[in-house]
Amino acid sequence: MRFLEMLLDVFLFPGNLMLRKCGISVEEDGGLFRSFINMCVWGAVSLALAMYILL
């Protein structure tokens, strides 16, 4: 179970980092801003990895 919590922390790290930088609490955000940031970051990572593998 500890591994899954650690994996979740890593997955949500970019969004949580941006929330802290902007001074927004998780309760104030409601998950929208954090989800957007995480989607952008992990989407870019996935795209870069796919391009590296396929090209």
C-alpha distance matrix in Angstrom:
0.0 3.8 5.3 5.3 6.5 8.8 9.9 10.8 12.6 14.5 15.5 16.8 18.4 21.9 22.3 21.1 23.5 26.3 25.8 26.1 29.1 30.8 30.2 28.5 25.8 22.9 24.7 28.0 26.7 25.2 23.2 26.3 27.0 23.5 23.1 26.5 25.8 22.5 24.4 27.2 25.3 23.0 26.1 28.2 25.7 25.5 29.3 30.0 27.8 29.5 32.9 32.4 31.4 34.1 36.9
3.8 0.0 3.8 5.5 5.1 6.2 8.6 9.9 10.6 12.5 14.3 15.5 16.4 20.0 20.8 19.2 21.2 24.4 24.0 23.9 26.8 28.8 28.1 26.8 24.3 21.8 23.9 27.1 25.9 24.9 22.8 26.0 26.2 22.5 22.7 25.9 24.6 21.5 23.9 26.4 24.1 22.2 25.5 27.2 24.7 25.0 28.7 29.0 27.1 29.2 32.3 31.5 30.9 33.9 36.4
5.3 3.8 0.0 3.8 5.5 5.1 6.1 8.6 9.8 10.6 12.3 14.3 15.2 18.6 19.8 18.9 20.6 23.7 23.9 24.0 26.6 28.7 28.5 27.3 25.1 22.5 25.0 27.8 26.2 25.2 22.7 25.5 25.5 21.8 21.6 24.5 23.2 19.8 21.9 24.2 21.8 19.6 22.8 24.4 21.6 21.8 25.6 25.8 23.6 25.7 28.9 28.0 27.2 30.2 32.8
5.3 5.5 3.8 0.0 3.8 5.4 5.0 6.1 8.6 9.8 10.4 12.2 14.0 17.3 17.9 17.2 19.5 22.2 22.1 22.8 25.5 27.2 27.1 25.4 23.1 20.2 22.5 25.3 23.5 22.2 19.7 22.4 22.9 19.3 18.7 21.8 21.0 17.5 19.4 22.1 20.1 17.8 20.8 22.9 20.5 20.4 24.1 24.9 22.9 24.6 27.9 27.5 26.8 29.4 32.2
6.5 5.1 5.5 3.8 0.0 3.8 5.4 5.1 6.2 8.7 9.8 10.6 12.0 15.6 16.0 14.6 17.0 19.9 19.4 19.8 22.7 24.4 24.0 22.4 20.0 17.2 19.5 22.5 21.0 20.1 17.8 20.9 21.1 17.4 17.5 20.8 19.7 16.7 19.1 21.7 19.7 18.0 21.3 23.3 21.1 21.5 25.2 25.8 24.3 26.4 29.4 29.1 28.8 31.5 34.0
8.8 6.2 5.1 5.4 3.8 0.0 3.8 5.4 5.1 6.3 8.7 10.0 10.4 14.0 15.2 14.0 15.6 18.8 19.0 19.0 21.5 23.7 23.6 22.5 20.5 18.2 21.0 23.7 22.0 21.6 19.0 21.7 21.3 17.5 17.9 20.8 19.1 16.0 18.7 20.7 18.2 16.6 20.2 21.6 19.1 19.9 23.6 23.7 22.2 24.6 27.5 26.8 26.7 29.7 31.9
9.9 8.6 6.1 5.0 5.4 3.8 0.0 3.8 5.4 5.2 6.2 8.7 9.9 12.9 14.2 13.9 15.7 18.4 19.0 19.6 21.8 23.8 24.2 22.9 21.2 18.6 21.5 23.8 21.6 21.0 18.0 20.3 20.1 16.3 16.0 18.6 17.2 13.8 15.9 18.1 15.7 13.6 17.0 18.6 16.1 16.5 20.3 20.7 19.0 21.2 24.2 23.7 23.5 26.2 28.7
10.8 9.9 8.6 6.1 5.1 5.4 3.8 0.0 3.8 5.4 5.0 6.1 8.4 11.4 11.8 11.4 13.9 16.3 16.3 17.3 19.8 21.3 21.6 19.8 18.0 15.1 17.8 20.3 18.1 17.2 14.3 16.9 17.0 13.3 13.0 16.1 15.0 11.7 14.1 16.7 14.8 13.1 16.4 18.4 16.6 17.0 20.6 21.5 20.3 22.3 25.3 25.3 25.3 27.7 30.1
12.6 10.6 9.8 8.6 6.2 5.1 5.4 3.8 0.0 3.8 5.5 5.3 5.9 9.5 10.3 9.0 11.0 13.9 14.0 14.4 16.9 18.9 18.9 17.7 16.0 13.7 16.9 19.1 17.2 17.1 14.5 17.1 16.4 12.6 13.4 16.2 14.4 11.7 14.8 16.8 14.5 13.6 17.2 18.7 16.9 18.1 21.5 21.9 21.1 23.5 26.1 25.9 26.4 29.0 31.1
14.5 12.5 10.6 9.8 8.7 6.3 5.2 5.4 3.8 0.0 3.8 5.6 5.1 8.2 10.1 9.9 10.9 13.7 14.8 15.3 17.1 19.3 20.1 19.2 18.2 16.1 19.5 21.3 18.9 19.1 16.0 18.0 16.9 13.1 13.6 15.7 13.5 10.5 13.4 14.9 12.1 11.0 14.8 15.7 13.5 15.0 18.4 18.5 17.6 20.3 22.7 22.3 22.9 25.7 27.6
15.5 14.3 12.3 10.4 9.8 8.7 6.2 5.0 5.5 3.8 0.0 3.8 5.7 7.5 8.7 9.7 11.4 13.3 14.3 15.8 17.4 19.0 20.1 18.7 17.8 15.3 18.5 20.1 17.3 17.1 13.6 15.2 14.6 10.9 10.5 12.7 11.1 7.6 10.1 12.1 9.9 8.3 11.9 13.5 11.8 12.8 16.2 16.9 16.2 18.4 21.0 21.2 21.7 24.0 26.1
16.8 15.5 14.3 12.2 10.6 10.0 8.7 6.1 5.3 5.6 3.8 0.0 3.8 5.8 5.7 6.2 8.6 10.4 10.8 12.4 14.5 15.7 16.6 15.0 14.0 11.6 14.9 16.4 13.7 13.8 10.5 12.4 11.6 7.8 8.3 10.9 9.2 6.6 9.9 11.9 10.2 9.8 13.1 14.8 13.9 15.2 18.2 19.1 19.0 21.1 23.5 24.0 24.8 26.9 28.8
18.4 16.4 15.2 14.0 12.0 10.4 9.9 8.4 5.9 5.1 5.7 3.8 0.0 3.9 5.5 5.1 5.9 8.6 9.8 10.5 12.1 14.2 15.2 14.4 14.0 12.4 16.1 17.3 14.9 15.8 12.9 14.5 12.7 9.2 10.8 12.5 9.8 8.0 11.6 12.6 10.1 10.6 14.2 14.9 13.8 16.0 18.7 18.9 19.1 21.7 23.7 23.7 25.0 27.4 28.9
21.9 20.0 18.6 17.3 15.6 14.0 12.9 11.4 9.5 8.2 7.5 5.8 3.9 0.0 3.8 5.5 5.2 6.4 8.7 10.1 10.6 12.4 14.3 13.8 14.3 13.1 16.8 17.1 14.3 15.7 12.6 13.2 10.8 7.8 9.5 10.0 6.7 5.9 9.5 9.5 7.1 8.9 12.0 12.3 11.9 14.5 16.7 16.8 17.7 20.3 21.8 22.2 23.9 26.0 27.1
22.3 20.8 19.8 17.9 16.0 15.2 14.2 11.8 10.3 10.1 8.7 5.7 5.5 3.8 0.0 3.8 5.4 5.2 6.2 8.7 9.9 10.7 12.2 10.9 11.3 9.9 13.4 13.5 10.5 12.0 9.0 9.7 7.3 4.2 6.7 7.7 5.2 5.3 8.9 9.6 8.7 10.4 13.0 14.0 14.3 16.4 18.4 19.2 20.3 22.3 24.0 24.8 26.4 28.2 29.5
21.1 19.2 18.9 17.2 14.6 14.0 13.9 11.4 9.0 9.9 9.7 6.2 5.1 5.5 3.8 0.0 3.8 5.5 5.0 6.3 8.7 10.0 10.5 9.4 9.0 8.0 11.8 12.5 10.3 12.0 9.8 11.5 9.4 6.4 9.5 11.2 8.9 8.8 12.5 13.4 12.1 13.5 16.5 17.3 17.2 19.4 21.7 22.2 23.0 25.3 27.1 27.6 29.1 31.1 32.5
23.5 21.2 20.6 19.5 17.0 15.6 15.7 13.9 11.0 10.9 11.4 8.6 5.9 5.2 5.4 3.8 0.0 3.8 5.4 5.2 6.2 8.7 9.9 10.2 10.9 10.9 14.7 14.8 12.8 15.1 13.1 14.1 11.2 8.9 12.0 12.7 9.6 10.1 13.8 13.6 11.8 14.0 16.9 16.9 16.8 19.6 21.6 21.5 22.6 25.3 26.6 26.8 28.7 30.9 31.8
26.3 24.4 23.7 22.2 19.9 18.8 18.4 16.3 13.9 13.7 13.3 10.4 8.6 6.4 5.2 5.5 3.8 0.0 3.8 5.4 4.9 6.1 8.5 8.6 10.4 10.8 14.2 13.4 11.1 13.9 12.0 12.1 8.7 7.5 10.8 10.6 7.7 9.6 12.8 12.2 11.3 14.1 16.3 16.3 17.0 19.7 21.2 21.5 23.1 25.4 26.5 27.2 29.3 31.1 31.8
25.8 24.0 23.9 22.1 19.4 19.0 19.0 16.3 14.0 14.8 14.3 10.8 9.8 8.7 6.2 5.0 5.4 3.8 0.0 3.8 5.5 5.2 6.0 5.1 6.6 7.4 10.6 9.8 8.0 11.1 10.0 10.7 7.8 6.9 10.7 11.3 9.4 11.2 14.3 14.5 14.1 16.4 18.7 19.2 20.0 22.3 24.0 24.6 26.0 28.2 29.5 30.3 32.2 33.9 34.9
26.1 23.9 24.0 22.8 19.8 19.0 19.6 17.3 14.4 15.3 15.8 12.4 10.5 10.1 8.7 6.3 5.2 5.4 3.8 0.0 3.8 5.4 5.0 6.1 7.2 9.0 12.2 11.7 11.0 14.0 13.3 14.4 11.6 10.4 14.2 14.9 12.6 13.9 17.4 17.3 16.3 18.6 21.2 21.4 21.7 24.4 26.2 26.4 27.6 30.2 31.4 31.9 33.8 35.9 36.7
29.1 26.8 26.6 25.5 22.7 21.5 21.8 19.8 16.9 17.1 17.4 14.5 12.1 10.6 9.9 8.7 6.2 4.9 5.5 3.8 0.0 3.8 5.5 7.8 10.3 12.2 15.2 14.0 13.0 16.3 15.4 15.7 12.3 11.8 15.4 15.2 12.5 14.6 17.7 16.8 15.9 18.8 21.1 20.6 21.3 24.3 25.6 25.5 27.2 29.8 30.6 31.0 33.3 35.3 35.8
30.8 28.8 28.7 27.2 24.4 23.7 23.8 21.3 18.9 19.3 19.0 15.7 14.2 12.4 10.7 10.0 8.7 6.1 5.2 5.4 3.8 0.0 3.8 5.6 9.0 11.3 13.6 11.6 10.7 14.4 14.1 13.8 10.5 11.2 14.7 14.2 12.4 15.0 17.7 17.0 16.9 19.9 21.7 21.6 22.8 25.5 26.6 26.9 28.8 31.1 31.9 32.7 35.0 36.6 37.1
30.2 28.1 28.5 27.1 24.0 23.6 24.2 21.6 18.9 20.1 20.1 16.6 15.2 14.3 12.2 10.5 9.9 8.5 6.0 5.0 5.5 3.8 0.0 3.8 6.6 9.8 11.7 10.0 10.3 13.9 14.3 14.9 12.2 12.5 16.3 16.5 14.9 17.1 20.1 19.9 19.6 22.3 24.4 24.6 25.5 28.1 29.5 29.9 31.5 33.8 34.9 35.6 37.7 39.5 40.2
28.5 26.8 27.3 25.4 22.4 22.5 22.9 19.8 17.7 19.2 18.7 15.0 14.4 13.8 10.9 9.4 10.2 8.6 5.1 6.1 7.8 5.6 3.8 0.0 3.8 6.6 8.3 6.4 6.6 10.1 10.9 11.7 9.6 10.1 13.7 14.3 13.5 15.5 18.3 18.6 18.8 21.1 23.0 23.8 24.8 27.0 28.6 29.4 30.9 32.9 34.2 35.2 37.1 38.7 39.7
25.8 24.3 25.1 23.1 20.0 20.5 21.2 18.0 16.0 18.2 17.8 14.0 14.0 14.3 11.3 9.0 10.9 10.4 6.6 7.2 10.3 9.0 6.6 3.8 0.0 3.8 5.4 5.2 6.3 8.9 10.0 12.0 10.8 10.4 13.8 15.4 14.8 15.9 18.9 19.9 19.9 21.6 23.9 25.0 25.6 27.5 29.5 30.5 31.6 33.6 35.3 36.2 37.6 39.4 40.7
22.9 21.8 22.5 20.2 17.2 18.2 18.6 15.1 13.7 16.1 15.3 11.6 12.4 13.1 9.9 8.0 10.9 10.8 7.4 9.0 12.2 11.3 9.8 6.6 3.8 0.0 3.8 5.5 5.2 6.4 7.0 9.8 9.5 8.4 11.2 13.5 13.4 13.9 16.6 18.3 18.4 19.5 21.8 23.5 23.9 25.4 27.6 28.9 29.7 31.4 33.4 34.4 35.6 37.3 38.9
24.7 23.9 25.0 22.5 19.5 21.0 21.5 17.8 16.9 19.5 18.5 14.9 16.1 16.8 13.4 11.8 14.7 14.2 10.6 12.2 15.2 13.6 11.7 8.3 5.4 3.8 0.0 3.8 5.5 5.6 8.1 10.8 11.4 11.2 13.4 15.7 16.3 16.9 19.2 21.1 21.6 22.6 24.6 26.5 27.2 28.4 30.6 32.1 32.9 34.4 36.5 37.7 38.7 40.3 42.0
28.0 27.1 27.8 25.3 22.5 23.7 23.8 20.3 19.1 21.3 20.1 16.4 17.3 17.1 13.5 12.5 14.8 13.4 9.8 11.7 14.0 11.6 10.0 6.4 5.2 5.5 3.8 0.0 3.8 5.7 8.5 9.9 10.0 11.0 13.5 14.9 15.6 17.0 19.1 20.5 21.4 22.9 24.6 26.2 27.3 28.8 30.5 32.0 33.2 34.7 36.5 37.8 39.2 40.5 42.0
26.7 25.9 26.2 23.5 21.0 22.0 21.6 18.1 17.2 18.9 17.3 13.7 14.9 14.3 10.5 10.3 12.8 11.1 8.0 11.0 13.0 10.7 10.3 6.6 6.3 5.2 5.5 3.8 0.0 3.8 5.3 6.3 6.3 7.4 9.8 11.1 12.0 13.5 15.4 16.8 17.9 19.4 20.9 22.6 23.9 25.2 26.8 28.5 29.7 31.1 32.8 34.3 35.6 36.9 38.3
25.2 24.9 25.2 22.2 20.1 21.6 21.0 17.2 17.1 19.1 17.1 13.8 15.8 15.7 12.0 12.0 15.1 13.9 11.1 14.0 16.3 14.4 13.9 10.1 8.9 6.4 5.6 5.7 3.8 0.0 3.8 5.7 7.8 8.4 9.4 11.6 13.2 13.9 15.4 17.5 18.8 19.6 20.9 23.2 24.4 25.1 27.0 29.0 29.9 31.0 33.0 34.6 35.6 36.7 38.5
23.2 22.8 22.7 19.7 17.8 19.0 18.0 14.3 14.5 16.0 13.6 10.5 12.9 12.6 9.0 9.8 13.1 12.0 10.0 13.3 15.4 14.1 14.3 10.9 10.0 7.0 8.1 8.5 5.3 3.8 0.0 3.8 5.8 5.3 5.7 8.5 10.0 10.3 11.7 14.1 15.3 15.9 17.3 19.7 20.7 21.4 23.3 25.3 26.1 27.2 29.3 30.9 31.8 33.0 34.8
26.3 26.0 25.5 22.4 20.9 21.7 20.3 16.9 17.1 18.0 15.2 12.4 14.5 13.2 9.7 11.5 14.1 12.1 10.7 14.4 15.7 13.8 14.9 11.7 12.0 9.8 10.8 9.9 6.3 5.7 3.8 0.0 3.8 5.5 5.2 6.2 8.7 10.0 10.5 12.4 14.4 15.4 16.1 18.3 20.0 20.7 22.0 24.2 25.5 26.3 28.1 30.0 31.1 32.0 33.6
27.0 26.2 25.5 22.9 21.1 21.3 20.1 17.0 16.4 16.9 14.6 11.6 12.7 10.8 7.3 9.4 11.2 8.7 7.8 11.6 12.3 10.5 12.2 9.6 10.8 9.5 11.4 10.0 6.3 7.8 5.8 3.8 0.0 3.8 5.4 5.1 6.2 8.6 9.9 10.7 12.3 14.2 15.1 16.7 18.4 19.8 21.0 22.7 24.3 25.5 26.9 28.7 30.2 31.2 32.4
23.5 22.5 21.8 19.3 17.4 17.5 16.3 13.3 12.6 13.1 10.9 7.8 9.2 7.8 4.2 6.4 8.9 7.5 6.9 10.4 11.8 11.2 12.5 10.1 10.4 8.4 11.2 11.0 7.4 8.4 5.3 5.5 3.8 0.0 3.8 5.5 5.2 6.1 8.5 10.0 10.6 12.0 13.7 15.4 16.4 17.8 19.6 21.1 22.3 23.8 25.6 26.9 28.2 29.6 31.1
23.1 22.7 21.6 18.7 17.5 17.9 16.0 13.0 13.4 13.6 10.5 8.3 10.8 9.5 6.7 9.5 12.0 10.8 10.7 14.2 15.4 14.7 16.3 13.7 13.8 11.2 13.4 13.5 9.8 9.4 5.7 5.2 5.4 3.8 0.0 3.8 5.5 5.1 6.0 8.6 9.9 10.4 11.5 14.0 15.2 15.8 17.6 19.7 20.6 21.6 23.6 25.3 26.3 27.4 29.1
26.5 25.9 24.5 21.8 20.8 20.8 18.6 16.1 16.2 15.7 12.7 10.9 12.5 10.0 7.7 11.2 12.7 10.6 11.3 14.9 15.2 14.2 16.5 14.3 15.4 13.5 15.7 14.9 11.1 11.6 8.5 6.2 5.1 5.5 3.8 0.0 3.8 5.5 5.1 6.2 8.7 10.1 10.3 12.2 14.3 15.1 16.1 18.2 19.8 20.7 22.2 24.1 25.5 26.3 27.7
25.8 24.6 23.2 21.0 19.7 19.1 17.2 15.0 14.4 13.5 11.1 9.2 9.8 6.7 5.2 8.9 9.6 7.7 9.4 12.6 12.5 12.4 14.9 13.5 14.8 13.4 16.3 15.6 12.0 13.2 10.0 8.7 6.2 5.2 5.5 3.8 0.0 3.8 5.4 5.2 6.1 8.5 9.7 10.7 12.3 14.1 15.3 16.6 18.3 19.8 21.1 22.6 24.3 25.5 26.6
22.5 21.5 19.8 17.5 16.7 16.0 13.8 11.7 11.7 10.5 7.6 6.6 8.0 5.9 5.3 8.8 10.1 9.6 11.2 13.9 14.6 15.0 17.1 15.5 15.9 13.9 16.9 17.0 13.5 13.9 10.3 10.0 8.6 6.1 5.1 5.5 3.8 0.0 3.8 5.5 5.2 5.9 8.0 9.8 10.5 11.8 13.8 15.2 16.2 17.8 19.6 20.9 22.1 23.6 25.1
24.4 23.9 21.9 19.4 19.1 18.7 15.9 14.1 14.8 13.4 10.1 9.9 11.6 9.5 8.9 12.5 13.8 12.8 14.3 17.4 17.7 17.7 20.1 18.3 18.9 16.6 19.2 19.1 15.4 15.4 11.7 10.5 9.9 8.5 6.0 5.1 5.4 3.8 0.0 3.8 5.6 5.4 5.6 8.3 9.8 10.2 11.6 13.9 15.0 15.8 17.7 19.5 20.6 21.6 23.2
27.2 26.4 24.2 22.1 21.7 20.7 18.1 16.7 16.8 14.9 12.1 11.9 12.6 9.5 9.6 13.4 13.6 12.2 14.5 17.3 16.8 17.0 19.9 18.6 19.9 18.3 21.1 20.5 16.8 17.5 14.1 12.4 10.7 10.0 8.6 6.2 5.2 5.5 3.8 0.0 3.8 5.7 5.1 6.1 8.6 9.9 10.4 12.1 14.2 15.2 16.3 18.2 19.9 20.7 21.8
25.3 24.1 21.8 20.1 19.7 18.2 15.7 14.8 14.5 12.1 9.9 10.2 10.1 7.1 8.7 12.1 11.8 11.3 14.1 16.3 15.9 16.9 19.6 18.8 19.9 18.4 21.6 21.4 17.9 18.8 15.3 14.4 12.3 10.6 9.9 8.7 6.1 5.2 5.6 3.8 0.0 3.8 5.4 5.3 6.3 8.7 10.0 10.7 12.3 14.3 15.5 16.6 18.4 19.9 20.9
23.0 22.2 19.6 17.8 18.0 16.6 13.6 13.1 13.6 11.0 8.3 9.8 10.6 8.9 10.4 13.5 14.0 14.1 16.4 18.6 18.8 19.9 22.3 21.1 21.6 19.5 22.6 22.9 19.4 19.6 15.9 15.4 14.2 12.0 10.4 10.1 8.5 5.9 5.4 5.7 3.8 0.0 3.8 5.4 4.9 6.0 8.4 9.7 10.3 12.0 14.0 15.1 16.3 17.9 19.5
26.1 25.5 22.8 20.8 21.3 20.2 17.0 16.4 17.2 14.8 11.9 13.1 14.2 12.0 13.0 16.5 16.9 16.3 18.7 21.2 21.1 21.7 24.4 23.0 23.9 21.8 24.6 24.6 20.9 20.9 17.3 16.1 15.1 13.7 11.5 10.3 9.7 8.0 5.6 5.1 5.4 3.8 0.0 3.8 5.4 5.1 6.0 8.5 9.8 10.4 12.1 14.1 15.2 16.1 17.6
28.2 27.2 24.4 22.9 23.3 21.6 18.6 18.4 18.7 15.7 13.5 14.8 14.9 12.3 14.0 17.3 16.9 16.3 19.2 21.4 20.6 21.6 24.6 23.8 25.0 23.5 26.5 26.2 22.6 23.2 19.7 18.3 16.7 15.4 14.0 12.2 10.7 9.8 8.3 6.1 5.3 5.4 3.8 0.0 3.8 5.4 5.1 6.1 8.5 9.8 10.5 12.1 14.2 15.2 15.9
25.7 24.7 21.6 20.5 21.1 19.1 16.1 16.6 16.9 13.5 11.8 13.9 13.8 11.9 14.3 17.2 16.8 17.0 20.0 21.7 21.3 22.8 25.5 24.8 25.6 23.9 27.2 27.3 23.9 24.4 20.7 20.0 18.4 16.4 15.2 14.3 12.3 10.5 9.8 8.6 6.3 4.9 5.4 3.8 0.0 3.8 5.5 5.2 6.1 8.6 9.9 10.5 12.3 14.1 15.3
25.5 25.0 21.8 20.4 21.5 19.9 16.5 17.0 18.1 15.0 12.8 15.2 16.0 14.5 16.4 19.4 19.6 19.7 22.3 24.4 24.3 25.5 28.1 27.0 27.5 25.4 28.4 28.8 25.2 25.1 21.4 20.7 19.8 17.8 15.8 15.1 14.1 11.8 10.2 9.9 8.7 6.0 5.1 5.4 3.8 0.0 3.8 5.5 5.1 6.0 8.5 9.8 10.5 11.9 13.8
29.3 28.7 25.6 24.1 25.2 23.6 20.3 20.6 21.5 18.4 16.2 18.2 18.7 16.7 18.4 21.7 21.6 21.2 24.0 26.2 25.6 26.6 29.5 28.6 29.5 27.6 30.6 30.5 26.8 27.0 23.3 22.0 21.0 19.6 17.6 16.1 15.3 13.8 11.6 10.4 10.0 8.4 6.0 5.1 5.5 3.8 0.0 3.8 5.4 5.1 6.1 8.5 9.9 10.3 11.6
30.0 29.0 25.8 24.9 25.8 23.7 20.7 21.5 21.9 18.5 16.9 19.1 18.9 16.8 19.2 22.2 21.5 21.5 24.6 26.4 25.5 26.9 29.9 29.4 30.5 28.9 32.1 32.0 28.5 29.0 25.3 24.2 22.7 21.1 19.7 18.2 16.6 15.2 13.9 12.1 10.7 9.7 8.5 6.1 5.2 5.5 3.8 0.0 3.8 5.5 5.2 6.1 8.6 9.9 10.3
27.8 27.1 23.6 22.9 24.3 22.2 19.0 20.3 21.1 17.6 16.2 19.0 19.1 17.7 20.3 23.0 22.6 23.1 26.0 27.6 27.2 28.8 31.5 30.9 31.6 29.7 32.9 33.2 29.7 29.9 26.1 25.5 24.3 22.3 20.6 19.8 18.3 16.2 15.0 14.2 12.3 10.3 9.8 8.5 6.1 5.1 5.4 3.8 0.0 3.8 5.5 5.1 6.2 8.5 10.0
29.5 29.2 25.7 24.6 26.4 24.6 21.2 22.3 23.5 20.3 18.4 21.1 21.7 20.3 22.3 25.3 25.3 25.4 28.2 30.2 29.8 31.1 33.8 32.9 33.6 31.4 34.4 34.7 31.1 31.0 27.2 26.3 25.5 23.8 21.6 20.7 19.8 17.8 15.8 15.2 14.3 12.0 10.4 9.8 8.6 6.0 5.1 5.5 3.8 0.0 3.8 5.4 5.1 5.9 8.2
32.9 32.3 28.9 27.9 29.4 27.5 24.2 25.3 26.1 22.7 21.0 23.5 23.7 21.8 24.0 27.1 26.6 26.5 29.5 31.4 30.6 31.9 34.9 34.2 35.3 33.4 36.5 36.5 32.8 33.0 29.3 28.1 26.9 25.6 23.6 22.2 21.1 19.6 17.7 16.3 15.5 14.0 12.1 10.5 9.9 8.5 6.1 5.2 5.5 3.8 0.0 3.8 5.5 5.2 5.5
32.4 31.5 28.0 27.5 29.1 26.8 23.7 25.3 25.9 22.3 21.2 24.0 23.7 22.2 24.8 27.6 26.8 27.2 30.3 31.9 31.0 32.7 35.6 35.2 36.2 34.4 37.7 37.8 34.3 34.6 30.9 30.0 28.7 26.9 25.3 24.1 22.6 20.9 19.5 18.2 16.6 15.1 14.1 12.1 10.5 9.8 8.5 6.1 5.1 5.4 3.8 0.0 3.8 5.7 5.6
31.4 30.9 27.2 26.8 28.8 26.7 23.5 25.3 26.4 22.9 21.7 24.8 25.0 23.9 26.4 29.1 28.7 29.3 32.2 33.8 33.3 35.0 37.7 37.1 37.6 35.6 38.7 39.2 35.6 35.6 31.8 31.1 30.2 28.2 26.3 25.5 24.3 22.1 20.6 19.9 18.4 16.3 15.2 14.2 12.3 10.5 9.9 8.6 6.2 5.1 5.5 3.8 0.0 3.8 5.8
34.1 33.9 30.2 29.4 31.5 29.7 26.2 27.7 29.0 25.7 24.0 26.9 27.4 26.0 28.2 31.1 30.9 31.1 33.9 35.9 35.3 36.6 39.5 38.7 39.4 37.3 40.3 40.5 36.9 36.7 33.0 32.0 31.2 29.6 27.4 26.3 25.5 23.6 21.6 20.7 19.9 17.9 16.1 15.2 14.1 11.9 10.3 9.9 8.5 5.9 5.2 5.7 3.8 0.0 3.8
36.9 36.4 32.8 32.2 34.0 31.9 28.7 30.1 31.1 27.6 26.1 28.8 28.9 27.1 29.5 32.5 31.8 31.8 34.9 36.7 35.8 37.1 40.2 39.7 40.7 38.9 42.0 42.0 38.3 38.5 34.8 33.6 32.4 31.1 29.1 27.7 26.6 25.1 23.2 21.8 20.9 19.5 17.6 15.9 15.3 13.8 11.6 10.3 10.0 8.2 5.5 5.6 5.8 3.8 0.0
